[in-house]
């Protein structure tokens, strides 16, 4: 996993050397529902630079614990001179695993406390952005709305058996950075 994260973090450095612009990299800071973070995305351009796909990785937080989303990014874009607007879609997994204690409804009608691992399952996101290109480097801003799913207990039986379900969490991301 460490090798994959390292590769994803250095991917934009390779794209800066590309003269044909088949590869592009995005390095950015972000506000993820009130907390700071950062990330990197590497895209390969397809269909005359109209569609771009590639991997991305971020580091941020959720409930005061580290959250590392790893995802696939898809952009549909069109360049007008130095300005390039796009719409984006993302789908991935959020590397999150935290021990929690919660009260849940027991089958007998009372409340029961259990300790469990809340773990990230998957997430999806949609958004839009725009880049301003200056020679080989540019700047960009974007907004992404994400829906996260977490593994969370939904029911505790009288015999202590725990049933797990999905806990949905929505987040807004405001992103600004450099494009290579």
ChimeraX commands (.cxc) that place a marker at each C-alpha (Angstrom):
marker #1 position 0.00,0.00,0.00 radius 0.5
marker #1 position 2.86,2.39,0.81 radius 0.5
marker #1 position 4.37,1.86,-2.65 radius 0.5
marker #1 position 1.03,2.63,-4.32 radius 0.5
marker #1 position 0.58,5.83,-2.30 radius 0.5
marker #1 position 4.16,6.90,-3.08 radius 0.5
marker #1 position 3.60,6.30,-6.81 radius 0.5
marker #1 position 0.36,8.30,-6.75 radius 0.5
marker #1 position 2.09,11.18,-4.97 radius 0.5
marker #1 position 4.95,11.44,-7.51 radius 0.5
marker #1 position 2.78,10.89,-10.62 radius 0.5
marker #1 position 2.38,14.64,-11.33 radius 0.5
marker #1 position 6.17,15.02,-11.48 radius 0.5
marker #1 position 6.25,12.70,-14.48 radius 0.5
marker #1 position 3.47,14.62,-16.20 radius 0.5
marker #1 position 5.31,17.95,-15.97 radius 0.5
marker #1 position 7.89,16.58,-18.40 radius 0.5
marker #1 position 5.33,15.60,-21.01 radius 0.5
marker #1 position 5.39,17.85,-24.05 radius 0.5
marker #1 position 2.39,16.20,-25.74 radius 0.5
marker #1 position 0.17,16.73,-22.66 radius 0.5
marker #1 position -1.19,13.18,-22.64 radius 0.5
marker #1 position -0.58,13.24,-18.90 radius 0.5
marker #1 position -1.57,15.97,-16.50 radius 0.5
marker #1 position -1.18,16.23,-12.75 radius 0.5
marker #1 position -3.14,18.12,-10.13 radius 0.5
marker #1 position -1.59,18.95,-6.74 radius 0.5
marker #1 position -3.92,20.73,-4.36 radius 0.5
marker #1 position -5.04,21.82,-0.95 radius 0.5
marker #1 position -8.65,21.44,0.06 radius 0.5
marker #1 position -11.25,22.20,2.67 radius 0.5
marker #1 position -13.12,18.96,3.41 radius 0.5
marker #1 position -16.22,19.87,5.44 radius 0.5
marker #1 position -14.34,22.41,7.53 radius 0.5
marker #1 position -11.05,20.52,7.89 radius 0.5
marker #1 position -7.95,20.97,5.77 radius 0.5
marker #1 position -6.27,18.42,3.61 radius 0.5
marker #1 position -4.46,17.89,0.36 radius 0.5
marker #1 position -4.18,15.52,-2.54 radius 0.5
marker #1 position -2.82,14.62,-5.89 radius 0.5
marker #1 position -4.48,13.35,-9.08 radius 0.5
marker #1 position -2.80,12.07,-12.25 radius 0.5
marker #1 position -4.89,12.03,-15.44 radius 0.5
marker #1 position -4.36,10.52,-18.88 radius 0.5
marker #1 position -6.13,12.46,-21.64 radius 0.5
marker #1 position -8.27,10.63,-24.20 radius 0.5
marker #1 position -10.37,11.61,-27.22 radius 0.5
marker #1 position -8.50,14.77,-28.26 radius 0.5
marker #1 position -8.02,15.96,-24.67 radius 0.5
marker #1 position -11.79,15.91,-23.96 radius 0.5
marker #1 position -11.85,13.06,-21.43 radius 0.5
marker #1 position -9.26,12.48,-18.71 radius 0.5
marker #1 position -9.07,9.50,-16.35 radius 0.5
marker #1 position -6.64,8.55,-13.64 radius 0.5
marker #1 position -5.96,7.75,-10.01 radius 0.5
marker #1 position -6.04,10.12,-7.06 radius 0.5
marker #1 position -5.17,10.07,-3.37 radius 0.5
marker #1 position -5.90,12.56,-0.59 radius 0.5
marker #1 position -5.20,12.99,3.09 radius 0.5
marker #1 position -7.75,14.72,5.30 radius 0.5
marker #1 position -9.77,13.92,8.43 radius 0.5
marker #1 position -13.20,12.75,9.54 radius 0.5
marker #1 position -14.32,12.91,13.20 radius 0.5
marker #1 position -10.81,13.95,14.27 radius 0.5
marker #1 position -9.19,10.87,12.68 radius 0.5
marker #1 position -7.10,10.54,9.51 radius 0.5
marker #1 position -9.03,9.77,6.34 radius 0.5
marker #1 position -7.16,8.71,3.18 radius 0.5
marker #1 position -9.45,8.47,0.14 radius 0.5
marker #1 position -7.99,6.57,-2.85 radius 0.5
marker #1 position -10.08,6.95,-6.00 radius 0.5
marker #1 position -10.51,6.94,-9.75 radius 0.5
marker #1 position -11.09,10.37,-11.28 radius 0.5
marker #1 position -12.94,11.08,-14.54 radius 0.5
marker #1 position -13.02,14.56,-16.08 radius 0.5
marker #1 position -14.94,15.74,-19.14 radius 0.5
marker #1 position -13.37,19.00,-20.23 radius 0.5
marker #1 position -12.91,21.44,-23.07 radius 0.5
marker #1 position -10.13,23.98,-23.39 radius 0.5
marker #1 position -10.80,27.54,-24.59 radius 0.5
marker #1 position -7.40,29.22,-25.11 radius 0.5
marker #1 position -5.95,29.25,-21.56 radius 0.5
marker #1 position -9.17,28.41,-19.70 radius 0.5
marker #1 position -10.31,24.81,-19.22 radius 0.5
marker #1 position -13.64,24.12,-17.48 radius 0.5
marker #1 position -14.63,20.56,-16.55 radius 0.5
marker #1 position -17.11,18.35,-14.80 radius 0.5
marker #1 position -15.76,15.48,-12.75 radius 0.5
marker #1 position -16.82,12.21,-11.23 radius 0.5
marker #1 position -14.94,10.21,-8.62 radius 0.5
marker #1 position -15.35,6.75,-7.17 radius 0.5
marker #1 position -13.13,5.08,-4.62 radius 0.5
marker #1 position -12.46,3.70,-1.19 radius 0.5
marker #1 position -11.80,5.67,1.96 radius 0.5
marker #1 position -9.06,4.12,4.07 radius 0.5
marker #1 position -10.54,4.73,7.50 radius 0.5
marker #1 position -10.65,2.36,10.47 radius 0.5
marker #1 position -11.38,3.66,13.98 radius 0.5
marker #1 position -12.47,1.90,17.15 radius 0.5
marker #1 position -15.76,3.37,18.42 radius 0.5
marker #1 position -18.28,2.84,21.20 radius 0.5
marker #1 position -21.95,3.46,20.47 radius 0.5
marker #1 position -25.40,2.91,21.92 radius 0.5
marker #1 position -27.69,0.90,19.69 radius 0.5
marker #1 position -31.20,-0.44,20.04 radius 0.5
marker #1 position -31.21,-4.00,21.33 radius 0.5
marker #1 position -33.87,-6.40,20.09 radius 0.5
marker #1 position -35.39,-6.52,23.61 radius 0.5
marker #1 position -36.24,-2.83,23.32 radius 0.5
marker #1 position -33.46,-1.32,25.44 radius 0.5
marker #1 position -30.23,0.46,24.70 radius 0.5
marker #1 position -26.92,-1.40,24.63 radius 0.5
marker #1 position -23.35,-0.11,24.32 radius 0.5
marker #1 position -21.03,-1.89,21.94 radius 0.5
marker #1 position -17.44,-1.34,20.82 radius 0.5
marker #1 position -16.74,-1.84,17.12 radius 0.5
marker #1 position -14.47,-0.74,14.28 radius 0.5
marker #1 position -16.02,1.94,12.11 radius 0.5
marker #1 position -14.45,1.43,8.71 radius 0.5
marker #1 position -14.70,3.18,5.40 radius 0.5
marker #1 position -16.35,1.32,2.56 radius 0.5
marker #1 position -16.66,3.37,-0.60 radius 0.5
marker #1 position -17.47,6.87,-1.76 radius 0.5
marker #1 position -18.59,8.68,-4.87 radius 0.5
marker #1 position -18.33,12.32,-5.84 radius 0.5
marker #1 position -19.42,14.76,-8.53 radius 0.5
marker #1 position -18.32,18.31,-9.15 radius 0.5
marker #1 position -17.01,20.97,-11.47 radius 0.5
marker #1 position -13.89,23.04,-11.81 radius 0.5
marker #1 position -11.88,25.35,-14.01 radius 0.5
marker #1 position -8.15,25.68,-14.73 radius 0.5
marker #1 position -6.17,28.67,-15.99 radius 0.5
marker #1 position -3.07,27.57,-17.91 radius 0.5
marker #1 position 0.13,29.63,-18.05 radius 0.5
marker #1 position 2.69,27.92,-20.35 radius 0.5
marker #1 position 3.35,24.46,-18.81 radius 0.5
marker #1 position 1.86,25.11,-15.36 radius 0.5
marker #1 position -1.51,26.50,-14.35 radius 0.5
marker #1 position -3.83,26.95,-11.40 radius 0.5
marker #1 position -7.29,25.52,-10.79 radius 0.5
marker #1 position -10.27,25.62,-8.45 radius 0.5
marker #1 position -13.09,23.12,-8.09 radius 0.5
marker #1 position -16.00,22.05,-5.94 radius 0.5
marker #1 position -16.85,18.38,-5.33 radius 0.5
marker #1 position -19.83,16.93,-3.46 radius 0.5
marker #1 position -19.14,13.48,-1.99 radius 0.5
marker #1 position -21.19,10.72,-0.45 radius 0.5
marker #1 position -19.25,8.37,1.85 radius 0.5
marker #1 position -20.41,5.00,3.19 radius 0.5
marker #1 position -19.11,3.59,6.48 radius 0.5
marker #1 position -19.63,0.20,8.13 radius 0.5
marker #1 position -21.67,0.91,11.27 radius 0.5
marker #1 position -23.75,-1.28,13.66 radius 0.5
marker #1 position -27.47,-1.12,12.98 radius 0.5
marker #1 position -28.89,-3.71,15.40 radius 0.5
marker #1 position -27.76,-5.67,18.47 radius 0.5
marker #1 position -29.63,-8.90,19.22 radius 0.5
marker #1 position -30.39,-10.03,22.79 radius 0.5
marker #1 position -27.70,-12.72,22.46 radius 0.5
marker #1 position -25.08,-10.00,21.73 radius 0.5
marker #1 position -24.88,-10.60,17.98 radius 0.5
marker #1 position -24.33,-7.36,16.05 radius 0.5
marker #1 position -25.74,-6.62,12.60 radius 0.5
marker #1 position -23.89,-4.03,10.55 radius 0.5
marker #1 position -25.23,-1.67,7.94 radius 0.5
marker #1 position -24.11,1.41,6.05 radius 0.5
marker #1 position -23.80,4.84,7.63 radius 0.5
marker #1 position -24.00,7.52,4.92 radius 0.5
marker #1 position -22.04,10.76,5.36 radius 0.5
marker #1 position -22.05,13.62,2.85 radius 0.5
marker #1 position -19.20,16.11,2.45 radius 0.5
marker #1 position -18.39,19.22,0.45 radius 0.5
marker #1 position -14.87,19.79,-0.89 radius 0.5
marker #1 position -13.46,23.13,-1.98 radius 0.5
marker #1 position -10.23,22.55,-3.88 radius 0.5
marker #1 position -7.48,24.87,-5.19 radius 0.5
marker #1 position -4.11,23.94,-6.58 radius 0.5
marker #1 position -1.60,23.68,-9.40 radius 0.5
marker #1 position -2.03,21.75,-12.65 radius 0.5
marker #1 position 0.99,20.48,-14.60 radius 0.5
marker link #1:1,2 radius 0.2
marker link #1:2,3 radius 0.2
marker link #1:3,4 radius 0.2
marker link #1:4,5 radius 0.2
marker link #1:5,6 radius 0.2
marker link #1:6,7 radius 0.2
marker link #1:7,8 radius 0.2
marker link #1:8,9 radius 0.2
marker link #1:9,10 radius 0.2
marker link #1:10,11 radius 0.2
marker link #1:11,12 radius 0.2
marker link #1:12,13 radius 0.2
marker link #1:13,14 radius 0.2
marker link #1:14,15 radius 0.2
marker link #1:15,16 radius 0.2
marker link #1:16,17 radius 0.2
marker link #1:17,18 radius 0.2
marker link #1:18,19 radius 0.2
marker link #1:19,20 radius 0.2
marker link #1:20,21 radius 0.2
marker link #1:21,22 radius 0.2
marker link #1:22,23 radius 0.2
marker link #1:23,24 radius 0.2
marker link #1:24,25 radius 0.2
marker link #1:25,26 radius 0.2
marker link #1:26,27 radius 0.2
marker link #1:27,28 radius 0.2
marker link #1:28,29 radius 0.2
marker link #1:29,30 radius 0.2
marker link #1:30,31 radius 0.2
marker link #1:31,32 radius 0.2
marker link #1:32,33 radius 0.2
marker link #1:33,34 radius 0.2
marker link #1:34,35 radius 0.2
marker link #1:35,36 radius 0.2
marker link #1:36,37 radius 0.2
marker link #1:37,38 radius 0.2
marker link #1:38,39 radius 0.2
marker link #1:39,40 radius 0.2
marker link #1:40,41 radius 0.2
marker link #1:41,42 radius 0.2
marker link #1:42,43 radius 0.2
marker link #1:43,44 radius 0.2
marker link #1:44,45 radius 0.2
marker link #1:45,46 radius 0.2
marker link #1:46,47 radius 0.2
marker link #1:47,48 radius 0.2
marker link #1:48,49 radius 0.2
marker link #1:49,50 radius 0.2
marker link #1:50,51 radius 0.2
marker link #1:51,52 radius 0.2
marker link #1:52,53 radius 0.2
marker link #1:53,54 radius 0.2
marker link #1:54,55 radius 0.2
marker link #1:55,56 radius 0.2
marker link #1:56,57 radius 0.2
marker link #1:57,58 radius 0.2
marker link #1:58,59 radius 0.2
marker link #1:59,60 radius 0.2
marker link #1:60,61 radius 0.2
marker link #1:61,62 radius 0.2
marker link #1:62,63 radius 0.2
marker link #1:63,64 radius 0.2
marker link #1:64,65 radius 0.2
marker link #1:65,66 radius 0.2
marker link #1:66,67 radius 0.2
marker link #1:67,68 radius 0.2
marker link #1:68,69 radius 0.2
marker link #1:69,70 radius 0.2
marker link #1:70,71 radius 0.2
marker link #1:71,72 radius 0.2
marker link #1:72,73 radius 0.2
marker link #1:73,74 radius 0.2
marker link #1:74,75 radius 0.2
marker link #1:75,76 radius 0.2
marker link #1:76,77 radius 0.2
marker link #1:77,78 radius 0.2
marker link #1:78,79 radius 0.2
marker link #1:79,80 radius 0.2
marker link #1:80,81 radius 0.2
marker link #1:81,82 radius 0.2
marker link #1:82,83 radius 0.2
marker link #1:83,84 radius 0.2
marker link #1:84,85 radius 0.2
marker link #1:85,86 radius 0.2
marker link #1:86,87 radius 0.2
marker link #1:87,88 radius 0.2
marker link #1:88,89 radius 0.2
marker link #1:89,90 radius 0.2
marker link #1:90,91 radius 0.2
marker link #1:91,92 radius 0.2
marker link #1:92,93 radius 0.2
marker link #1:93,94 radius 0.2
marker link #1:94,95 radius 0.2
marker link #1:95,96 radius 0.2
marker link #1:96,97 radius 0.2
marker link #1:97,98 radius 0.2
marker link #1:98,99 radius 0.2
marker link #1:99,100 radius 0.2
marker link #1:100,101 radius 0.2
marker link #1:101,102 radius 0.2
marker link #1:102,103 radius 0.2
marker link #1:103,104 radius 0.2
marker link #1:104,105 radius 0.2
marker link #1:105,106 radius 0.2
marker link #1:106,107 radius 0.2
marker link #1:107,108 radius 0.2
marker link #1:108,109 radius 0.2
marker link #1:109,110 radius 0.2
marker link #1:110,111 radius 0.2
marker link #1:111,112 radius 0.2
marker link #1:112,113 radius 0.2
marker link #1:113,114 radius 0.2
marker link #1:114,115 radius 0.2
marker link #1:115,116 radius 0.2
marker link #1:116,117 radius 0.2
marker link #1:117,118 radius 0.2
marker link #1:118,119 radius 0.2
marker link #1:119,120 radius 0.2
marker link #1:120,121 radius 0.2
marker link #1:121,122 radius 0.2
marker link #1:122,123 radius 0.2
marker link #1:123,124 radius 0.2
marker link #1:124,125 radius 0.2
marker link #1:125,126 radius 0.2
marker link #1:126,127 radius 0.2
marker link #1:127,128 radius 0.2
marker link #1:128,129 radius 0.2
marker link #1:129,130 radius 0.2
marker link #1:130,131 radius 0.2
marker link #1:131,132 radius 0.2
marker link #1:132,133 radius 0.2
marker link #1:133,134 radius 0.2
marker link #1:134,135 radius 0.2
marker link #1:135,136 radius 0.2
marker link #1:136,137 radius 0.2
marker link #1:137,138 radius 0.2
marker link #1:138,139 radius 0.2
marker link #1:139,140 radius 0.2
marker link #1:140,141 radius 0.2
marker link #1:141,142 radius 0.2
marker link #1:142,143 radius 0.2
marker link #1:143,144 radius 0.2
marker link #1:144,145 radius 0.2
marker link #1:145,146 radius 0.2
marker link #1:146,147 radius 0.2
marker link #1:147,148 radius 0.2
marker link #1:148,149 radius 0.2
marker link #1:149,150 radius 0.2
marker link #1:150,151 radius 0.2
marker link #1:151,152 radius 0.2
marker link #1:152,153 radius 0.2
marker link #1:153,154 radius 0.2
marker link #1:154,155 radius 0.2
marker link #1:155,156 radius 0.2
marker link #1:156,157 radius 0.2
marker link #1:157,158 radius 0.2
marker link #1:158,159 radius 0.2
marker link #1:159,160 radius 0.2
marker link #1:160,161 radius 0.2
marker link #1:161,162 radius 0.2
marker link #1:162,163 radius 0.2
marker link #1:163,164 radius 0.2
marker link #1:164,165 radius 0.2
marker link #1:165,166 radius 0.2
marker link #1:166,167 radius 0.2
marker link #1:167,168 radius 0.2
marker link #1:168,169 radius 0.2
marker link #1:169,170 radius 0.2
marker link #1:170,171 radius 0.2
marker link #1:171,172 radius 0.2
marker link #1:172,173 radius 0.2
marker link #1:173,174 radius 0.2
marker link #1:174,175 radius 0.2
marker link #1:175,176 radius 0.2
marker link #1:176,177 radius 0.2
marker link #1:177,178 radius 0.2
marker link #1:178,179 radius 0.2
marker link #1:179,180 radius 0.2
view
